[in-house]
Amino acid sequence: MSDHDFDFEPQPGIPAPLPNGEEILWQGSPDMWALAREAFKIRWLTGYMVLLAFWRGYVIWSESGLALALPTLVLYLIFALGTYLLLLLLAYMQSRATIYTLTSARAILRVGAALQVTFTVPYKVVEVAALGLQKHSKKGIGTLALQVPEEMRLSYTVLWPSARPWHIRKPQPAFRCIPQAEKVAKILAEAAQAKLNEPQLSAKPSADDAGLVPAQ
């Protein structure tokens, strides 16, 4: 993927210049290896291909002998290796194309390796933020999912893999397989709380100003 694919962005991961007063608090991308394991199920699919290779080799060995079984086994193992490399390539492309951003007002997800789409989630519409951590991860890798109102009408297919697993009918945007996920969740919580507590300014005259008249 060319580094010039997103030259239209004012800065990587941001679809338009930020308004005055809004600032970037954190940016990151999925960890490739974690994404390959969790989203693309690289271990399960490659393991299935290896088991299939040995099963086919055994069947042919029992019927026709080792001379035919060995080439079949090697061929299926090559297929298994090809499956592993293909899934790893897909995970690499997704992790390189995806950028997650937290600003002082919203979460931004730029997703998609072939078709790039940017989703913006204001903190005021986030109903619940759920953090799931991978066990025994030295990098503190985890997934931070945002529950949003159904009115947003998000597509699970377009979001994937940046979507909370198995929440297909009500998709939830997710910062998938990010390092130091607990730290990112804390930044999100503090920014969202600050935004919700932000005073709202109104141009409507107050009751105290109702009797005031312009000075002559």
Helices and strands as residue ranges (DSSP letters): E 24-28, H 32-38, H 42-64, H 66-97, E 99-103, E 106-111, E 117-122, G 123-125, E 128-133, E 142-147, G 150-152, H 156-159, E 174-178, H 181-196, G 207-209
